[in-house]
Amino acid sequence: MGRILLVLRLVRSDVRRHPGQAAMLLLSLTVATGMLALGGALGGATETLYRHTRAVTAGPDVVAVSPDDSSATTATQASLTGDPAVAAHSGPYLHYYSKLTAKGSTSYVVVTAAAAKPGPVDRPLVTSGTWVRPGGVVVERGFAAALGVQVGDRVTVAGRSVPVVGTAVSAATTVYPFAQLTGPEGGPSDYSGLVWMSQRDTRALAAEDLPVASLLYLKLRDPDATQAFVNAHRGPSVHATFQSWQFMIGQDATIIEGSQPILVVGSWLLSFLAIAGVATLAAGRAARQTRRVGLLKAVGATPGLIAAVLLTEYVTLALIADALGLLAARFTQPVVVNPTASLLTTSAGPSGGVITVTTVVALAVALLTTLGPTLRAMRTETVAALSDTPRRPDQRARLTPLAAVLPVPVLLGLRLIARRPGRAFLQACSVTATVITITALLVIFVQRRVSYGIDSPHLGSLKDAQSRHMIVAVAAALVVLAAVNTLTTTWTTAWEARHTMAVARALGATPGQVTAGLSAAQLLPAVPGAVVGIPLGIAFCWPFSAANTVYPPAWWLFGAALATVLVTAALTAVPARIAARRSVAQTLGAAA
């Protein structure tokens, strides 16, 4: 117990001495695990929301849609309700297909002739206002959100202006904009919203000779036997088509089907950036903790205790970051999985499998990136660790003639890259990951916009908008994480090369040249990384592209890559300038 307390106290003291580095580690892993948890949570999320909505609103197991209210339809509906497999039913209800105008937007609409008191199957949940009454209309919540209408606003249905008396949610139809189900022409030919009106008000619609359908909501004794029920009632004499609750789940999920691959692949890129950032941070921390390791060895600490002190900090921060990422995913999930607002949200967070995956990823990132620096620090001899002398650079005589003709900043930058080639590779890969995401963002934004409305761009495609929102979120997270990595890498490189830079200044290099050299160490690998990111970004979009996919102009892509390099230059200038101002005498005196 005493050993554990000692380790915890040493970890706490180190975090308090270096809060900025701990914050960077938390930020990197929180963003990566949060995005990974959100992407993993999307699988089956629509089904969870639909099941919840179906339970609250007594949703049907099967909806029988007949294209009219003829005698043949009546006979078919009688045979359906008389089937022993049917436990309860509601309807039939007439659906009229018309147009609705509100706040300058015009959309196709399905008008349901609703009873004042809903039946045993399909009892829509009123989310604001009241249920239908003569002279008013209830708008399905997702449709109302798209139109921007609220209770008290007026809408025009089939040429008649009526007030909105409420909004409601139902599981008897698919989410907005798929309210047509089979549609008046036998298929979902037009995007539509759903409204409910009183049966007295819909008599005026019947007089206008609008397309009409008759819907019957069925509750089966075995909800999982819907396919067997439908197969039993197929035939030329059956005047109906059927929509099962399983079909509605699949149709509802199409709204977010593009979000999951974006989030999952984005989480992979973020995880890689987190690995690059944590590896650099761990290397810098190990360099700073060399003297601390020497002190622990001098007072008798065993290698196991030293390893526990160095690794426990990263493991603890990784677990905290994982918890923060999972918490962020839980609060964000309802917005991501229910963009239409047509379903009721639930408080269910990431599943146990998702929690396990994110925890393993967070611990793996922390351990794999810190294990090497920790082992190197432990293997350092006690005297060398206490003196903390700089490592003697390798001499390469064949490079001396080349060094004579290079500008000083380029020479210093190449020297730093040669000493840490792995870090330069990670920097190039970080820039590549950023450019890949920006390229994908540009590809998505140049696609033709789909509108759900009739000459109303305001009613844009929710599916496309959802994909745009997700790629913007991923791109923003990648840019922020790449910026943090660039700052961390530059500062760590400057700290590790402080003696080399001090010698360079003693030999005549100016602070500006030292600053440019530190920046060049990041910019030289960033340029090829940005160039490679363009074709990789297009390749990333290829599996998700259709035949009519539009790609942005080449100058847009190269402009984005150039902007990434320029931003990298600006970010490296700040820590490089601060490091270049360090006193030469103090630095060389500390190394003596």
VEXDREN-2710 file (C-alpha; in Angstrom, 1 decimal):
% VEXDREN-2710
k/r/px/py/pz
1/MET/0.0/0.0/0.0
2/GLY/2.9/2.4/0.8
3/ARG/4.4/1.8/-2.6
4/ILE/1.1/2.6/-4.3
5/LEU/0.7/5.8/-2.4
6/LEU/4.3/6.8/-3.2
7/VAL/3.7/6.2/-7.0
8/LEU/0.4/8.2/-6.8
9/ARG/2.1/11.1/-5.0
10/LEU/5.0/11.2/-7.5
11/VAL/2.5/11.2/-10.4
12/ARG/0.4/13.9/-8.9
13/SER/3.4/16.1/-8.3
14/ASP/4.6/15.6/-11.9
15/VAL/1.2/16.6/-13.3
16/ARG/1.1/19.7/-11.1
17/ARG/4.5/20.7/-12.4
18/HIS/3.6/20.1/-16.1
19/PRO/-0.2/20.8/-16.4
20/GLY/0.1/22.0/-20.0
21/GLN/1.5/18.7/-21.2
22/ALA/-1.1/16.7/-19.3
23/ALA/-3.8/18.9/-20.9
24/MET/-2.4/18.1/-24.4
25/LEU/-2.5/14.4/-23.7
26/LEU/-6.0/14.6/-22.4
27/LEU/-7.2/16.6/-25.4
28/SER/-5.6/14.2/-27.9
29/LEU/-7.0/11.1/-26.4
30/THR/-10.4/12.6/-25.5
31/VAL/-11.1/13.7/-29.1
32/ALA/-9.9/10.3/-30.5
33/THR/-11.9/8.1/-28.1
34/GLY/-15.0/10.4/-28.3
35/MET/-15.1/10.2/-32.1
36/LEU/-14.5/6.4/-32.0
37/ALA/-17.2/5.9/-29.4
38/LEU/-19.7/8.0/-31.4
39/GLY/-18.9/6.1/-34.6
40/GLY/-19.3/2.8/-32.9
41/ALA/-22.5/3.9/-31.2
42/LEU/-24.2/4.6/-34.6
43/GLY/-24.5/1.0/-35.4
44/GLY/-28.0/0.0/-34.4
45/ALA/-28.8/3.4/-32.9
46/THR/-31.7/4.1/-35.3
47/GLU/-33.2/0.8/-34.3
48/THR/-32.9/1.7/-30.6
49/LEU/-34.7/5.0/-31.2
50/TYR/-37.4/3.5/-33.4
51/ARG/-38.1/0.7/-30.9
52/HIS/-38.4/3.3/-28.1
53/THR/-40.7/5.5/-30.2
54/ARG/-42.8/2.4/-31.2
55/ALA/-43.2/1.4/-27.6
56/VAL/-44.3/4.9/-26.5
57/THR/-46.7/5.5/-29.4
58/ALA/-48.1/1.9/-29.7
59/GLY/-46.7/1.7/-33.2
60/PRO/-48.0/-1.0/-35.6
61/ASP/-46.2/-4.1/-36.6
62/VAL/-47.5/-3.9/-40.2
63/VAL/-49.1/-1.1/-42.2
64/ALA/-51.4/-2.2/-45.0
65/VAL/-51.5/0.5/-47.7
66/SER/-54.3/0.3/-50.3
67/PRO/-54.3/2.8/-53.2
68/ASP/-58.0/3.8/-52.8
69/ASP/-61.1/3.3/-50.7
70/SER/-62.9/1.0/-53.1
71/SER/-64.9/-2.1/-52.3
72/ALA/-61.9/-4.2/-53.1
73/THR/-59.9/-2.4/-50.5
74/THR/-62.7/-2.8/-48.0
75/ALA/-62.7/-6.6/-48.6
76/THR/-58.9/-6.8/-48.3
77/GLN/-59.0/-4.9/-45.0
78/ALA/-61.7/-7.1/-43.6
79/SER/-59.7/-10.2/-44.4
80/LEU/-56.6/-8.7/-42.7
81/THR/-58.4/-7.7/-39.5
82/GLY/-60.1/-11.1/-39.4
83/ASP/-56.8/-13.0/-39.5
84/PRO/-56.1/-14.8/-36.1
85/ALA/-52.6/-13.5/-36.2
86/VAL/-53.8/-10.0/-35.7
87/ALA/-54.2/-8.9/-32.1
88/ALA/-55.5/-5.4/-32.7
89/HIS/-55.9/-2.8/-35.4
90/SER/-56.7/0.8/-36.0
91/GLY/-58.3/2.4/-39.0
92/PRO/-58.6/2.4/-41.9
93/TYR/-57.5/6.0/-42.2
94/LEU/-57.5/8.0/-45.5
95/HIS/-54.2/9.6/-46.6
96/TYR/-54.4/12.5/-49.1
97/TYR/-51.4/13.5/-51.2
98/SER/-51.1/17.2/-51.7
99/LYS/-48.8/20.2/-51.2
100/LEU/-48.1/22.4/-48.2
101/THR/-46.6/25.9/-48.0
102/ALA/-45.1/27.5/-44.9
103/LYS/-42.7/30.4/-44.5
104/GLY/-41.9/30.6/-48.2
105/SER/-41.2/26.8/-48.6
106/THR/-43.4/24.4/-50.5
107/SER/-43.3/20.7/-50.0
108/TYR/-45.3/17.6/-50.8
109/VAL/-47.4/16.5/-47.9
110/VAL/-49.4/13.5/-46.8
111/VAL/-52.6/14.5/-44.9
112/THR/-53.9/11.9/-42.6
113/ALA/-57.6/12.0/-41.7
114/ALA/-57.1/11.4/-37.9
115/ALA/-59.7/10.5/-35.3
116/ALA/-60.2/12.8/-32.3
117/LYS/-59.2/9.9/-30.2
118/PRO/-56.5/7.6/-31.6
119/GLY/-57.2/3.9/-31.7
120/PRO/-55.4/1.1/-29.9
121/VAL/-52.6/0.9/-32.6
122/ASP/-50.7/4.1/-33.4
123/ARG/-51.3/6.7/-30.8
124/PRO/-49.0/9.6/-31.9
125/LEU/-47.3/11.4/-29.0
126/VAL/-48.0/15.1/-29.0
127/THR/-44.7/16.9/-28.3
128/SER/-46.2/20.5/-28.3
129/GLY/-49.7/22.0/-28.5
130/THR/-52.7/19.7/-28.7
131/TRP/-54.0/16.9/-30.9
132/VAL/-56.1/17.5/-33.9
133/ARG/-59.3/19.5/-33.7
134/PRO/-61.5/21.0/-36.4
135/GLY/-59.9/24.0/-38.1
136/GLY/-56.3/23.1/-37.1
137/VAL/-53.5/20.9/-38.3
138/VAL/-50.9/18.8/-36.3
139/VAL/-47.5/18.6/-38.0
140/GLU/-45.1/15.7/-37.6
141/ARG/-42.2/17.0/-35.5
142/GLY/-39.5/16.3/-38.1
143/PHE/-41.5/18.0/-40.8
144/ALA/-42.2/21.0/-38.5
145/ALA/-38.5/21.3/-37.7
146/ALA/-37.5/21.3/-41.4
147/LEU/-40.2/23.9/-42.1
148/GLY/-39.3/26.0/-39.0
149/VAL/-43.0/26.1/-38.0
150/GLN/-44.3/26.1/-34.4
151/VAL/-47.7/26.0/-32.7
152/GLY/-49.6/29.1/-33.7
153/ASP/-48.0/29.5/-37.1
154/ARG/-50.2/29.2/-40.2
155/VAL/-49.6/26.8/-43.1
156/THR/-51.3/26.3/-46.4
157/VAL/-52.6/22.8/-47.2
158/ALA/-54.1/22.2/-50.6
159/GLY/-54.7/25.9/-51.0
160/ARG/-56.3/26.4/-47.5
161/SER/-54.7/28.3/-44.7
162/VAL/-54.9/26.6/-41.4
163/PRO/-53.2/27.2/-38.0
164/VAL/-50.7/24.7/-36.5
165/VAL/-52.3/23.4/-33.3
166/GLY/-49.6/20.9/-32.4
167/THR/-46.6/18.7/-33.3
168/ALA/-46.4/15.0/-32.8
169/VAL/-44.3/11.9/-33.3
170/SER/-45.4/8.6/-34.7
171/ALA/-43.9/5.2/-35.5
172/ALA/-46.6/4.3/-38.0
173/THR/-44.5/5.9/-40.8
174/THR/-40.9/6.4/-41.7
175/VAL/-39.1/9.6/-40.7
176/TYR/-39.2/12.8/-42.6
177/PRO/-39.0/13.1/-45.6
178/PHE/-40.3/9.5/-46.3
179/ALA/-43.9/9.9/-45.3
180/GLN/-45.4/8.7/-48.6
181/LEU/-44.7/5.0/-47.9
182/THR/-46.0/3.5/-51.2
183/GLY/-47.1/6.9/-52.5
184/PRO/-50.0/7.7/-54.8
185/GLU/-48.2/6.2/-57.8
186/GLY/-47.2/2.9/-56.1
187/GLY/-43.8/4.0/-54.8
188/PRO/-42.0/6.7/-52.8
189/SER/-41.7/9.0/-55.9
190/ASP/-41.6/12.3/-53.9
191/TYR/-40.1/13.4/-50.6
192/SER/-43.0/14.4/-48.3
193/GLY/-43.9/15.5/-44.8
194/LEU/-46.8/14.3/-42.7
195/VAL/-49.6/16.2/-41.1
196/TRP/-52.8/15.2/-39.3
197/MET/-56.2/16.9/-39.8
198/SER/-59.6/16.1/-38.4
199/GLN/-61.8/13.9/-40.5
200/ARG/-64.3/16.7/-41.0
201/ASP/-61.6/19.0/-42.5
202/THR/-60.3/16.3/-44.8
203/ARG/-63.8/16.0/-46.5
204/ALA/-62.9/19.2/-48.4
205/LEU/-59.7/17.4/-49.6
206/ALA/-61.8/14.5/-50.9
207/ALA/-63.9/16.9/-53.0
208/GLU/-60.8/18.2/-54.7
209/ASP/-60.0/14.8/-56.3
210/LEU/-56.6/14.5/-54.7
211/PRO/-54.7/11.2/-54.8
212/VAL/-55.8/9.1/-51.9
213/ALA/-54.7/5.9/-50.1
214/SER/-56.3/3.9/-47.3
215/LEU/-54.1/2.8/-44.4
216/LEU/-54.7/0.1/-41.9
217/TYR/-52.5/-0.3/-38.8
218/LEU/-52.1/-3.9/-37.6
219/LYS/-50.7/-5.3/-34.3
220/LEU/-49.7/-8.9/-34.5
221/ARG/-49.6/-11.5/-31.8
222/ASP/-46.0/-12.2/-32.7
223/PRO/-44.3/-9.0/-33.8
224/ASP/-41.3/-11.0/-35.2
225/ALA/-43.6/-12.9/-37.6
226/THR/-44.3/-10.0/-39.9
227/GLN/-42.7/-11.6/-43.0
228/ALA/-44.8/-14.8/-42.6
229/PHE/-47.9/-12.7/-42.2
230/VAL/-47.2/-10.6/-45.3
231/ASN/-46.4/-13.8/-47.3
232/ALA/-49.7/-15.3/-46.3
233/HIS/-51.6/-12.4/-47.7
234/ARG/-49.9/-11.9/-51.0
235/GLY/-51.9/-12.5/-54.1
236/PRO/-53.8/-10.9/-57.0
237/SER/-56.9/-10.6/-54.8
238/VAL/-55.1/-8.7/-52.1
239/HIS/-55.6/-5.0/-52.7
240/ALA/-52.8/-3.7/-50.5
241/THR/-49.0/-3.4/-50.1
242/PHE/-47.4/-3.9/-46.7
243/GLN/-44.8/-2.0/-44.7
244/SER/-43.3/-3.8/-41.7
245/TRP/-41.7/-2.2/-38.7
246/GLN/-38.4/-3.8/-39.7
247/PHE/-38.7/-2.1/-43.1
248/MET/-39.2/1.2/-41.3
249/ILE/-36.1/0.8/-39.3
250/GLY/-34.0/0.2/-42.4
251/GLN/-35.5/3.2/-44.2
252/ASP/-35.0/5.4/-41.2
253/ALA/-31.4/4.4/-40.9
254/THR/-30.7/5.7/-44.5
255/ILE/-30.6/9.3/-43.1
256/ILE/-27.4/8.5/-41.1
257/GLU/-25.9/5.8/-43.2
258/GLY/-23.1/8.1/-44.4
259/SER/-22.3/9.3/-40.9
260/GLN/-20.8/6.1/-39.5
261/PRO/-18.0/5.6/-42.0
262/ILE/-17.1/9.2/-41.7
263/LEU/-16.9/9.0/-37.9
264/VAL/-15.1/5.6/-37.8
265/VAL/-12.5/6.5/-40.4
266/GLY/-12.2/9.9/-38.8
267/SER/-11.5/8.3/-35.5
268/TRP/-8.8/6.2/-37.1
269/LEU/-7.1/9.3/-38.4
270/LEU/-7.6/11.0/-35.0
271/SER/-6.1/8.0/-33.2
272/PHE/-3.1/8.2/-35.5
273/LEU/-2.7/11.9/-34.7
274/ALA/-3.1/11.1/-31.0
275/ILE/-0.3/8.4/-31.3
276/ALA/2.0/10.9/-33.1
277/GLY/1.3/13.6/-30.5
278/VAL/1.6/11.4/-27.4
279/ALA/4.8/9.8/-28.8
280/THR/6.4/13.2/-29.2
281/LEU/5.1/14.3/-25.8
282/ALA/6.4/11.1/-24.2
283/ALA/9.8/11.5/-25.8
284/GLY/10.0/15.1/-24.6
285/ARG/8.9/14.1/-21.1
286/ALA/11.5/11.4/-21.0
287/ALA/14.2/13.8/-21.9
288/ARG/13.0/16.2/-19.1
289/GLN/12.7/13.4/-16.6
290/THR/16.2/11.9/-17.1
291/ARG/17.5/13.8/-14.0
292/ARG/14.4/12.7/-12.1
293/VAL/15.1/9.1/-12.9
294/GLY/18.7/9.5/-11.8
295/LEU/17.4/10.9/-8.4
296/LEU/15.1/8.0/-8.0
297/LYS/17.9/5.6/-8.7
298/ALA/20.2/7.4/-6.3
299/VAL/17.8/7.0/-3.4
300/GLY/17.4/3.3/-4.1
301/ALA/14.3/3.1/-6.3
302/THR/14.0/-0.2/-8.2
303/PRO/13.5/-0.3/-12.0
304/GLY/9.9/-1.6/-11.4
305/LEU/9.1/1.4/-9.2
306/ILE/10.6/3.8/-11.7
307/ALA/8.6/2.2/-14.5
308/ALA/5.4/2.4/-12.4
309/VAL/6.0/6.1/-11.8
310/LEU/6.6/6.9/-15.4
311/LEU/3.8/4.7/-16.9
312/THR/1.1/5.3/-14.3
313/GLU/0.8/8.9/-15.2
314/TYR/0.0/8.2/-18.8
315/VAL/-2.3/5.3/-18.0
316/THR/-4.3/7.4/-15.6
317/LEU/-4.6/10.3/-18.0
318/ALA/-5.6/7.8/-20.8
319/LEU/-8.4/6.4/-18.6
320/ILE/-9.6/9.9/-17.7
321/ALA/-9.5/10.8/-21.4
322/ASP/-11.5/7.7/-22.3
323/ALA/-14.1/8.5/-19.7
324/LEU/-14.4/12.1/-21.0
325/GLY/-14.7/10.8/-24.6
326/LEU/-17.4/8.3/-23.8
327/LEU/-19.3/11.0/-21.8
328/ALA/-19.1/13.4/-24.8
329/ALA/-20.3/10.7/-27.2
330/ARG/-23.3/10.0/-24.9
331/PHE/-24.4/13.6/-25.0
332/THR/-23.7/14.0/-28.7
333/GLN/-25.3/10.7/-29.9
334/PRO/-29.0/11.9/-29.8
335/VAL/-28.3/14.8/-32.1
336/VAL/-26.3/12.6/-34.5
337/VAL/-28.6/9.6/-34.7
338/ASN/-31.8/11.6/-34.9
339/PRO/-31.2/14.6/-37.2
340/THR/-34.8/14.7/-38.4
341/ALA/-36.3/14.9/-34.9
342/SER/-38.9/12.4/-36.1
343/LEU/-38.0/9.8/-33.4
344/LEU/-38.0/10.1/-29.7
345/THR/-34.5/10.2/-28.2
346/THR/-33.3/8.0/-25.4
347/SER/-30.6/8.4/-22.8
348/ALA/-28.8/5.2/-23.8
349/GLY/-25.0/5.7/-24.1
350/PRO/-22.3/3.7/-25.8
351/SER/-22.6/-0.1/-25.5
352/GLY/-20.3/-2.3/-23.5
353/GLY/-18.5/-3.4/-26.6
354/VAL/-17.9/0.3/-27.7
355/ILE/-16.6/1.1/-24.1
356/THR/-14.2/-1.9/-24.3
357/VAL/-12.9/-0.9/-27.7
358/THR/-12.3/2.8/-26.7
359/THR/-10.6/1.8/-23.4
360/VAL/-8.3/-0.6/-25.2
361/VAL/-7.4/2.0/-27.8
362/ALA/-6.7/4.6/-25.2
363/LEU/-4.5/2.3/-23.1
364/ALA/-2.7/1.0/-26.2
365/VAL/-2.0/4.6/-27.4
366/ALA/-0.7/5.5/-24.0
367/LEU/1.4/2.4/-23.4
368/LEU/2.9/1.9/-26.9
369/THR/4.0/5.5/-27.2
370/THR/5.5/5.8/-23.8
371/LEU/7.1/2.4/-23.3
372/GLY/10.1/3.1/-25.5
373/PRO/11.0/6.5/-23.8
374/THR/10.4/5.0/-20.4
375/LEU/12.8/2.0/-21.1
376/ARG/15.5/4.4/-22.4
377/ALA/15.2/6.5/-19.3
378/MET/15.4/3.5/-17.0
379/ARG/18.6/2.2/-18.9
380/THR/20.4/5.5/-18.4
381/GLU/23.2/5.2/-15.9
382/THR/22.7/7.0/-12.6
383/VAL/25.6/9.3/-13.0
384/ALA/24.7/10.2/-16.6
385/ALA/21.1/10.8/-15.6
386/LEU/22.1/13.1/-12.8
387/SER/24.4/15.1/-14.9
388/ASP/21.8/15.2/-17.8
389/THR/24.5/15.8/-20.4
390/PRO/23.5/16.2/-24.0
391/ARG/23.9/13.2/-26.4
392/ARG/26.9/13.5/-28.7
393/PRO/25.6/13.8/-32.2
394/ASP/26.7/11.3/-34.9
395/GLN/29.3/12.7/-37.3
396/ARG/28.8/12.1/-41.0
397/ALA/31.8/13.5/-42.9
398/ARG/30.3/12.9/-46.3
399/LEU/27.6/15.5/-45.5
400/THR/30.0/18.2/-44.6
401/PRO/30.5/19.5/-48.2
402/LEU/26.7/19.7/-48.6
403/ALA/26.4/21.6/-45.3
404/ALA/28.7/24.3/-46.6
405/VAL/26.4/25.4/-49.4
406/LEU/23.1/25.2/-47.6
407/PRO/21.4/28.2/-45.9
408/VAL/21.8/28.1/-42.2
409/PRO/18.1/27.6/-41.4
410/VAL/17.9/24.7/-43.8
411/LEU/21.1/23.2/-42.5
412/LEU/19.8/23.4/-38.9
413/GLY/16.4/22.0/-39.9
414/LEU/18.0/19.0/-41.8
415/ARG/20.3/18.4/-38.8
416/LEU/17.3/18.1/-36.5
417/ILE/15.4/15.9/-38.9
418/ALA/18.5/13.6/-39.3
419/ARG/18.6/13.2/-35.5
420/ARG/14.9/12.4/-35.2
421/PRO/13.8/10.9/-38.5
422/GLY/10.9/9.0/-36.9
423/ARG/9.5/12.3/-35.5
424/ALA/9.8/13.9/-39.0
425/PHE/7.9/10.9/-40.5
426/LEU/5.1/11.4/-37.9
427/GLN/4.9/15.1/-38.7
428/ALA/4.6/14.3/-42.4
429/CYS/1.9/11.7/-41.7
430/SER/0.0/14.2/-39.4
431/VAL/-0.1/16.7/-42.2
432/THR/-1.2/14.0/-44.7
433/ALA/-4.1/13.0/-42.4
434/THR/-5.2/16.6/-42.2
435/VAL/-5.1/17.1/-46.0
436/ILE/-7.0/13.9/-46.5
437/THR/-9.8/15.1/-44.4
438/ILE/-9.8/18.6/-46.0
439/THR/-9.9/17.0/-49.4
440/ALA/-12.9/14.8/-48.4
441/LEU/-14.6/18.0/-47.0
442/LEU/-14.1/19.8/-50.3
443/VAL/-15.4/16.8/-52.3
444/ILE/-18.6/16.7/-50.2
445/PHE/-19.2/20.4/-50.4
446/VAL/-19.1/20.6/-54.2
447/GLN/-21.8/17.9/-54.7
448/ARG/-25.1/19.0/-56.1
449/ARG/-27.5/19.9/-53.4
450/VAL/-30.7/17.8/-53.2
451/SER/-33.9/19.6/-52.1
452/TYR/-36.9/18.0/-50.5
453/GLY/-39.1/20.9/-51.4
454/ILE/-40.7/22.1/-54.6
455/ASP/-38.5/25.0/-55.8
456/SER/-37.5/25.5/-52.1
457/PRO/-33.7/25.1/-51.5
458/HIS/-34.4/25.8/-47.8
459/LEU/-35.7/22.2/-47.5
460/GLY/-32.3/20.6/-48.3
461/SER/-31.4/16.9/-48.0
462/LEU/-31.1/15.9/-44.4
463/LYS/-28.9/13.0/-45.4
464/ASP/-26.4/15.3/-47.2
465/ALA/-26.5/17.8/-44.5
466/GLN/-25.8/15.2/-41.9
467/SER/-22.8/14.0/-43.9
468/ARG/-21.5/17.5/-44.2
469/HIS/-21.9/18.2/-40.5
470/MET/-20.0/15.0/-39.6
471/ILE/-17.1/15.7/-42.0
472/VAL/-16.9/19.3/-40.7
473/ALA/-16.7/18.0/-37.1
474/VAL/-14.0/15.4/-38.1
475/ALA/-12.1/18.0/-40.0
476/ALA/-12.3/20.5/-37.2
477/ALA/-11.1/17.9/-34.7
478/LEU/-8.2/16.9/-37.0
479/VAL/-7.1/20.5/-37.5
480/VAL/-7.2/21.2/-33.8
481/LEU/-5.3/18.0/-33.0
482/ALA/-2.8/18.6/-35.8
483/ALA/-2.2/22.1/-34.5
484/VAL/-1.6/20.8/-31.0
485/ASN/0.8/18.2/-32.3
486/THR/2.7/20.8/-34.3
487/LEU/3.1/23.0/-31.3
488/THR/4.1/20.0/-29.1
489/THR/6.6/18.7/-31.7
490/THR/8.2/22.1/-32.2
491/TRP/8.6/22.8/-28.5
492/THR/9.9/19.3/-27.8
493/THR/12.4/19.5/-30.6
494/ALA/13.5/22.9/-29.4
495/TRP/14.0/21.6/-25.9
496/GLU/16.0/18.5/-27.0
497/ALA/18.1/20.6/-29.4
498/ARG/18.7/23.4/-27.0
499/HIS/22.4/22.6/-26.7
500/THR/22.9/22.2/-30.5
501/MET/21.1/25.5/-31.1
502/ALA/23.2/27.3/-28.4
503/VAL/26.4/26.1/-30.1
504/ALA/25.0/27.3/-33.4
505/ARG/24.3/30.7/-32.0
506/ALA/27.8/30.8/-30.3
507/LEU/29.3/30.2/-33.8
508/GLY/27.4/33.1/-35.3
509/ALA/23.8/32.0/-36.0
510/THR/21.2/34.7/-35.3
511/PRO/18.0/34.1/-33.3
512/GLY/16.1/34.5/-36.5
513/GLN/18.1/31.7/-38.2
514/VAL/17.6/29.4/-35.2
515/THR/13.9/30.2/-35.3
516/ALA/13.7/29.4/-39.0
517/GLY/15.8/26.2/-38.5
518/LEU/13.3/24.9/-35.8
519/SER/10.4/25.7/-38.1
520/ALA/12.2/24.1/-41.1
521/ALA/12.5/20.9/-39.1
522/GLN/8.6/20.7/-39.2
523/LEU/8.0/22.3/-42.6
524/LEU/10.4/20.1/-44.7
525/PRO/8.4/16.9/-43.9
526/ALA/5.1/18.8/-44.0
527/VAL/5.5/19.7/-47.7
528/PRO/5.6/16.1/-49.0
529/GLY/3.0/15.1/-46.5
530/ALA/0.6/17.7/-47.8
531/VAL/1.2/16.7/-51.5
532/VAL/0.6/13.0/-50.7
533/GLY/-2.6/13.9/-48.8
534/ILE/-4.3/15.1/-52.0
535/PRO/-4.4/11.8/-53.9
536/LEU/-5.0/9.8/-50.7
537/GLY/-8.0/12.1/-49.9
538/ILE/-9.5/11.4/-53.3
539/ALA/-8.9/7.7/-52.8
540/PHE/-10.5/7.9/-49.4
541/CYS/-13.7/9.3/-51.1
542/TRP/-13.7/6.8/-53.9
543/PRO/-15.5/3.9/-52.1
544/PHE/-18.3/6.3/-51.1
545/SER/-18.7/8.0/-54.5
546/ALA/-21.4/7.5/-57.0
547/ALA/-21.1/7.6/-60.8
548/ASN/-22.1/11.3/-60.9
549/THR/-19.8/12.4/-58.1
550/VAL/-18.3/15.8/-58.8
551/TYR/-14.7/16.5/-57.8
552/PRO/-13.4/20.0/-56.9
553/PRO/-10.9/21.8/-59.2
554/ALA/-7.3/20.8/-58.8
555/TRP/-6.3/24.3/-57.7
556/TRP/-8.7/24.0/-54.8
557/LEU/-7.0/20.9/-53.6
558/PHE/-3.5/22.3/-54.0
559/GLY/-4.6/25.5/-52.4
560/ALA/-5.9/23.6/-49.4
561/ALA/-2.5/21.7/-49.2
562/LEU/-0.6/25.0/-49.4
563/ALA/-2.8/26.6/-46.7
564/THR/-2.0/23.6/-44.5
565/VAL/1.7/24.1/-44.9
566/LEU/1.4/27.9/-44.3
567/VAL/-0.6/27.3/-41.1
568/THR/2.0/24.8/-40.0
569/ALA/4.7/27.4/-40.6
570/ALA/2.7/30.0/-38.5
571/LEU/2.2/27.5/-35.7
572/THR/5.9/26.5/-35.5
573/ALA/7.1/30.1/-35.4
574/VAL/5.7/30.8/-32.0
575/PRO/7.4/28.0/-29.9
576/ALA/10.5/28.3/-32.1
577/ARG/10.8/32.0/-31.5
578/ILE/10.4/31.5/-27.7
579/ALA/13.1/28.8/-27.7
580/ALA/15.5/30.9/-29.8
581/ARG/15.5/33.6/-27.2
582/ARG/16.9/31.3/-24.5
583/SER/20.2/32.5/-23.1
584/VAL/23.2/30.9/-24.8
585/ALA/25.4/31.2/-21.7
586/GLN/22.8/29.6/-19.4
587/THR/22.2/26.7/-21.8
588/LEU/25.9/26.0/-22.4
589/GLY/26.6/26.5/-18.7
590/ALA/24.0/23.9/-17.7
591/ALA/25.6/21.4/-20.2
592/ALA/29.1/21.9/-18.9
END
